[in-house]
């Protein structure tokens, strides 16, 4: 029941997802997480880059559980004479999905709309290839460059404006599930004690190359690292089932490999054995696309064995994602039981 409460509108996941925190601008998310985990850890520090590193002292293996605070977003790169804004992506956002999205800009949350040429005026090539960032602009309702500059500064961040909510049969929708849903799992993990020397890291700038994790993982020097993610899901009628990376409602996804990591098969088997023993559903992540912080964890210092456990999220890296409450709860339960087994 307590895990259910975390996912209600107005509760912690809503608060985490509603905060702006694109790569390089994670400050608001960081402050909320610090206040949430402080009662449950022995030590907490923020390094020079802005990663949160927490420690629950214990004996045995040094275990690092990782989640990243940043989300995909945009950054203002210039002003057009008509008062619209030039912009580029922070992280991997498909250019084809950006037109007509509602956004919020900077600390003052200035509302805007990403504008693009209507299909009626597009040439054949534009219709076939889609619009690029150079073909789009952000409309804030300003009538001139001078007016826009009174409201917006070069380098201001931009995030999607999307309201979090529950819908359907046990589903939730909102922005930034990658990886605020992983942050929430890590917060829950830190509330209990285990027979390991446990570190948790909430890292910055994962979406632009796992930059924060190279520093936090090097400082921790763990024996075992587990990355928590909101991961790709394509259980759609237009996608053959064998090509779908994960499926909503089938439990946490345990990765085999991706573009930055080959995950330790012994650890994966141990996690799955715990799931079988405790009747906690899980699935294998079939796709090898993408990457996450585990790719940094296993390459620094003397290296570390790694695994990734993810919550499947439909429509990831867009203005909205969809996830299952049961998948979230089962990811928390599976990771807790695995840590207790060490």
C-alpha positions in Angstrom: 0.0 0.0 0.0 2.8 2.4 0.8 4.4 1.8 -2.6 1.0 2.6 -4.2 0.9 5.9 -2.4 4.2 7.0 -3.9 2.6 6.8 -7.3 -0.5 8.8 -6.6 -1.0 12.2 -8.1 0.6 14.8 -5.8 2.9 12.2 -4.2 6.6 11.6 -4.7 6.8 10.3 -8.3 4.6 13.2 -9.4 6.8 15.7 -7.6 10.0 14.2 -9.1 8.6 14.1 -12.6 7.1 17.5 -12.4 10.4 19.2 -11.6 12.5 20.5 -14.5 15.9 18.7 -14.7 17.3 18.3 -18.2 21.0 17.4 -18.5 23.2 20.0 -16.8 20.2 21.5 -14.9 19.4 18.9 -12.3 19.4 21.3 -9.3 15.7 21.2 -8.4 15.6 17.4 -8.6 18.8 17.1 -6.5 17.3 19.2 -3.6 14.2 17.1 -3.4 16.1 13.8 -3.4 18.5 15.1 -0.8 15.6 15.9 1.6 14.0 12.5 0.9 17.0 10.3 1.5 18.7 12.2 4.4 16.9 10.3 7.2 17.9 6.9 5.8 21.7 7.2 5.2 24.9 7.5 7.2 26.7 9.8 4.9 25.6 12.1 2.0 27.7 14.4 -0.2 27.3 16.2 -3.5 30.4 16.1 -5.6 31.7 19.0 -7.8 29.7 17.9 -10.8 26.5 17.7 -8.8 26.1 13.9 -8.3 24.5 12.9 -5.0 26.5 10.1 -3.3 25.0 8.4 -0.2 26.4 5.6 2.0 24.7 3.1 4.3 27.6 1.6 6.2 27.9 -2.2 6.3 30.1 -5.2 5.9 30.6 -7.4 2.9 30.5 -6.4 -0.7 30.6 -2.8 -1.7 27.5 -2.4 -3.8 26.6 0.7 -5.8 22.9 1.3 -6.8 22.7 4.0 -9.5 19.9 6.2 -10.9 20.2 9.4 -13.0 18.5 12.6 -12.2 18.5 14.2 -15.6 15.8 14.0 -18.3 15.9 14.8 -22.0 15.1 18.4 -22.9 16.3 21.3 -24.9 18.5 24.4 -24.6 18.0 27.9 -26.1 20.7 28.7 -28.6 19.5 31.9 -30.2 16.7 34.4 -31.1 14.9 35.0 -34.3 13.9 38.5 -35.5 10.2 37.7 -35.1 10.7 36.8 -31.3 10.8 33.0 -31.6 13.7 31.0 -30.2 16.3 28.8 -31.7 17.0 25.6 -29.7 18.8 22.3 -29.7 18.4 19.0 -27.9 19.8 17.9 -24.5 19.8 14.1 -25.0 18.4 11.9 -27.6 15.0 13.3 -28.8 13.8 12.3 -32.2 13.3 15.4 -34.3 10.1 14.0 -35.8 8.2 14.2 -32.5 9.0 17.8 -31.5 6.6 20.0 -33.5 3.6 21.3 -31.6 4.8 20.2 -28.2 4.1 22.5 -25.3 7.2 23.4 -23.3 8.3 25.4 -20.2 11.5 27.5 -20.4 13.9 28.3 -17.6 13.5 28.9 -13.9 10.5 31.2 -14.5 8.7 28.4 -16.5 7.9 30.7 -19.4 5.4 28.8 -21.6 6.1 28.1 -25.2 5.1 25.9 -28.2 7.5 24.3 -30.6 6.4 25.5 -34.0 7.0 24.0 -37.4 5.7 24.5 -40.9 2.2 23.0 -41.4 2.0 19.9 -43.5 0.0 21.9 -46.2 3.1 24.0 -46.9 5.7 21.3 -46.7 7.4 20.0 -49.8 7.7 16.3 -50.6 11.1 15.9 -49.0 10.0 17.6 -45.9 6.9 15.4 -45.6 9.0 12.2 -46.1 12.0 13.1 -43.9 10.2 15.2 -41.2 11.2 18.5 -39.8 14.6 19.1 -38.2 15.6 21.4 -35.4 16.6 24.0 -37.9 13.0 23.9 -39.3 11.4 24.5 -35.9 11.4 27.3 -33.4 9.9 27.9 -30.0 7.0 30.4 -30.0 6.7 32.2 -26.6 4.2 34.8 -27.9 6.8 37.6 -28.3 6.6 39.9 -31.3 10.3 40.8 -31.6 13.8 39.7 -30.7 14.0 42.5 -28.2 10.8 41.4 -26.5 11.9 37.8 -26.3 15.3 38.8 -24.8 13.4 40.4 -21.9 12.0 37.0 -21.0 14.5 34.5 -22.1 18.3 34.2 -21.8 20.7 32.4 -24.2 21.4 29.0 -22.6 18.1 28.7 -20.7 16.8 25.1 -20.5 13.6 23.9 -21.9 11.4 20.9 -20.8 8.2 19.4 -21.9 5.1 20.6 -20.1 3.2 17.4 -19.2 1.0 16.7 -16.3 1.5 13.5 -14.3 -1.5 11.3 -13.7 -2.9 7.7 -13.3 -5.1 6.3 -16.1 -6.4 3.0 -17.4 -5.8 -0.2 -15.5 -3.0 0.5 -13.1 -1.0 2.7 -15.5 0.7 6.1 -15.0 1.7 8.8 -17.5 4.1 11.7 -17.3 7.4 13.1 -18.4 10.9 12.1 -17.3 10.1 8.5 -16.2 13.6 8.0 -17.6 14.9 8.2 -15.0 12.9 9.7 -12.1 11.2 6.3 -11.8 14.7 4.9 -11.1 15.4 7.6 -8.6 12.2 6.7 -6.7 13.2 3.0 -6.7 16.6 3.9 -5.2 15.0 6.2 -2.6 12.8 3.2 -1.5 15.8 0.8 -1.5 17.7 3.2 0.9 14.9 3.0 3.5 15.9 -0.6 4.5 19.2 -2.2 5.8 21.2 -4.9 4.1 24.2 -7.0 4.8 26.4 -5.1 2.3 28.3 -1.8 2.3 25.7 0.1 0.3 26.2 3.2 -1.8 23.6 5.0 -3.8 24.3 7.5 -6.5 21.9 9.9 -8.1 23.9 11.1 -11.1 23.8 14.0 -13.5 24.1 14.1 -17.3 23.4 10.5 -18.2 21.4 11.5 -21.3 24.5 13.2 -22.8 27.0 10.4 -22.2 26.9 9.1 -18.6 29.2 12.0 -17.6 28.3 12.2 -13.9 28.6 8.4 -13.3 32.3 8.3 -14.4 33.0 10.5 -11.4 30.7 9.0 -8.8 31.6 5.4 -9.7 35.4 6.3 -9.6 35.0 7.7 -6.1 32.9 4.7 -4.8 35.0 1.9 -6.5 32.3 -0.7 -6.0 32.5 -4.4 -6.4 29.1 -4.6 -7.9 27.0 -1.9 -9.6 23.3 -2.0 -10.5 21.8 0.7 -12.7 18.1 1.5 -12.3 16.3 2.7 -15.4 13.1 3.5 -17.1 13.7 1.6 -20.3 12.4 1.3 -23.8 9.1 -0.5 -24.4 7.4 -1.0 -27.8 4.5 -3.4 -27.1 2.5 -1.8 -29.8 0.3 -3.4 -32.6 2.7 -2.2 -35.3 5.7 -3.8 -33.7 6.2 -7.6 -34.0 6.3 -9.1 -30.5 9.8 -10.6 -31.0 11.1 -7.0 -31.7 9.6 -5.5 -28.6 12.4 -4.8 -26.1 10.0 -5.1 -23.1 6.3 -5.3 -22.3 4.2 -3.3 -19.9 2.9 -5.3 -16.9 5.4 -8.2 -17.3 7.6 -7.1 -14.4 11.1 -5.5 -14.1 13.4 -6.0 -17.1 16.8 -7.5 -16.6 19.2 -6.5 -19.4 21.4 -8.9 -21.4 23.6 -6.3 -23.1 23.3 -2.9 -24.6 25.6 -0.6 -26.7 27.8 0.2 -23.7 27.7 -2.9 -21.5 27.7 -6.7 -21.5 26.0 -7.5 -18.2 27.3 -10.1 -15.8 25.3 -13.3 -16.4 25.9 -14.7 -12.9 24.3 -11.6 -11.3 21.4 -11.8 -13.8 20.8 -15.4 -13.0 20.9 -14.7 -9.2 18.4 -11.9 -9.6 16.1 -14.1 -11.7 16.4 -17.0 -9.2 15.3 -14.6 -6.4 12.3 -13.7 -8.6 11.4 -17.3 -9.1 11.8 -18.1 -5.4 9.7 -15.1 -4.2 7.1 -15.2 -7.1 8.1 -11.8 -8.3 7.5 -11.4 -12.0 10.4 -10.3 -14.3 11.4 -10.3 -17.9 14.5 -10.1 -20.0 15.2 -6.9 -21.9 15.5 -8.3 -25.5 16.8 -5.2 -27.3 20.5 -4.3 -27.2 19.9 -0.6 -28.2 20.8 2.3 -26.0 23.0 2.5 -23.0 23.0 3.7 -19.4 25.2 4.5 -16.4 26.3 0.8 -16.0 28.5 1.5 -19.0 30.5 3.9 -16.9 30.4 1.9 -13.7 32.2 -1.1 -15.1 35.0 0.9 -16.8 36.4 3.0 -14.0 39.1 2.2 -11.4 39.6 -1.6 -11.3 36.1 -2.1 -12.8 33.0 -3.7 -11.3 30.5 -6.4 -12.2 27.3 -4.8 -13.4 23.6 -5.4 -14.0 20.7 -3.2 -15.0 17.1 -3.6 -13.8 14.5 -1.4 -15.5 10.9 -0.4 -15.5 9.4 -0.7 -19.0 8.2 2.8 -20.2 6.3 3.3 -23.5 7.1 6.3 -25.7 10.4 7.0 -23.9 12.5 10.1 -24.7 9.4 12.1 -25.7 7.0 14.5 -24.0 5.2 11.7 -22.2 5.9 8.1 -21.0 3.5 5.4 -19.8 4.4 2.8 -17.1 2.8 0.2 -14.9 2.4 0.6 -11.2 2.9 -3.1 -10.7 6.2 -3.1 -12.7 7.4 -0.3 -10.4 6.4 -2.2 -7.2 7.9 -5.5 -8.5 11.2 -3.8 -9.3 11.4 -2.4 -5.8 10.6 -5.9 -4.3 13.0 -7.8 -6.6 15.9 -5.5 -5.9 15.3 -5.5 -2.1 15.2 -9.3 -2.0 18.3 -9.6 -4.1 20.2 -7.2 -1.8 19.0 -9.1 1.2 20.5 -12.3 -0.3 24.0 -11.0 -0.6 
